[in-house]
Amino acid sequence: MLTRLLSKLGKRDVFNRTFKWMTDEIRPKFDQLGEALDNSETDVQVDNGEYFNVNDLVKVVETGEIMRVTAITPGSPDALTVVRGVGSTIGTAALDNGQLLIIGNQYAEG
C-alpha cells in the first residue's frame, strides 16, 4: 500500500545533495573550571563555553554537585550562569581546573 502511494507522488530535483546527521559531530562531554568556586557562586568560569547549552546539567566530578546552566556569556574567560545544587546535591566549594561532566539537557515535558 505504501509503495503504491509513493509511486504516485511526483518527482523533483534535489538542490542540496548534502545530508548531515546530527551525530556526525559529537559534542564534548568534559571541560574544566576556569576558577575555584565557593559554596554559593552562580557565575562559573569555564575553559570552553562553546561546549555548553542553556539547560545543560553539569556535574562537578570531584564534589558530585550538579548544576543547571541558565545563561552563557562568551568571552575570555567564558562564563556560565548556573543554578547550584540541582536535585539532591548541595552547592560545594570546588578547586580551579576541576573536571566538569556535561550530563545532558534538562527540558520540561509537554
C-alpha positions in Angstrom: 0.0 0.0 0.0 2.7 2.4 0.9 4.7 1.5 -2.2 1.7 2.2 -4.4 1.2 5.6 -2.7 4.8 6.6 -3.0 4.9 5.6 -6.7 2.1 8.1 -7.4 4.0 11.0 -5.9 5.7 13.4 -8.3 9.5 13.7 -8.5 11.6 16.8 -8.2 15.3 17.5 -8.5 17.3 17.8 -5.3 19.1 21.1 -4.8 21.1 20.4 -1.7 22.6 16.9 -2.1 24.5 17.1 1.2 22.8 15.3 4.1 24.3 15.5 7.5 23.3 13.5 10.6 23.3 15.3 13.9 25.5 12.5 15.3 28.3 13.3 12.8 29.6 15.9 15.3 30.0 14.5 18.8 29.8 17.2 21.4 32.5 17.2 24.1 31.3 15.8 27.4 34.1 17.2 29.6 35.5 20.6 30.4 37.4 22.3 33.3 36.6 25.0 35.7 38.4 28.3 34.9 38.4 29.3 38.6 37.9 28.0 42.1 34.2 28.0 43.3 32.8 28.8 46.7 29.6 27.2 48.1 27.2 29.7 46.6 28.8 31.3 43.5 26.4 31.3 40.5 28.8 32.8 37.9 31.1 30.0 36.9 34.1 30.4 34.6 35.0 27.5 32.4 37.7 26.8 29.8 35.4 26.2 26.8 32.0 27.9 27.0 31.0 26.6 23.5 30.7 23.1 24.9 27.6 24.1 26.9 24.0 24.9 26.1 21.3 26.6 28.2 19.5 23.9 30.4 22.5 21.6 30.4 23.1 19.6 33.6 26.7 19.8 34.6 28.4 17.6 37.3 31.5 18.7 39.2 33.3 15.4 39.2 35.3 15.9 42.4 32.4 17.0 44.6 29.4 15.3 42.9 27.4 18.6 42.8 25.1 19.0 39.8 24.4 22.5 38.3 22.0 23.6 35.6 23.2 26.2 33.1 20.8 29.2 32.8 22.9 31.5 30.6 26.2 31.5 28.8 28.4 34.6 28.5 31.1 34.1 25.8 34.4 35.9 26.1 37.7 35.4 27.7 37.2 33.6 30.0 33.8 32.0 29.2 31.3 32.3 32.0 28.2 30.3 32.8 25.3 31.4 35.0 24.1 28.3 36.9 21.7 27.1 39.5 23.7 25.3 42.1 22.8 22.1 43.9 20.2 20.7 41.5 18.4 17.6 42.6 19.6 16.2 45.9 23.1 17.7 45.7 24.2 20.8 47.5 26.5 23.7 46.5 30.1 22.7 47.4 33.4 24.5 47.0 35.5 23.3 44.1 39.1 23.8 43.1 40.4 25.6 40.0 40.7 23.2 36.9 38.2 20.9 38.5 36.7 18.4 36.0 33.1 19.1 34.7 31.0 16.4 33.1 28.1 17.6 30.8 25.4 15.0 31.8 22.8 16.2 29.3 20.0 18.6 28.8 17.0 19.3 31.1 13.8 20.3 29.4 10.3 20.4 30.8 8.0 17.7 29.4 5.0 18.7 27.4 
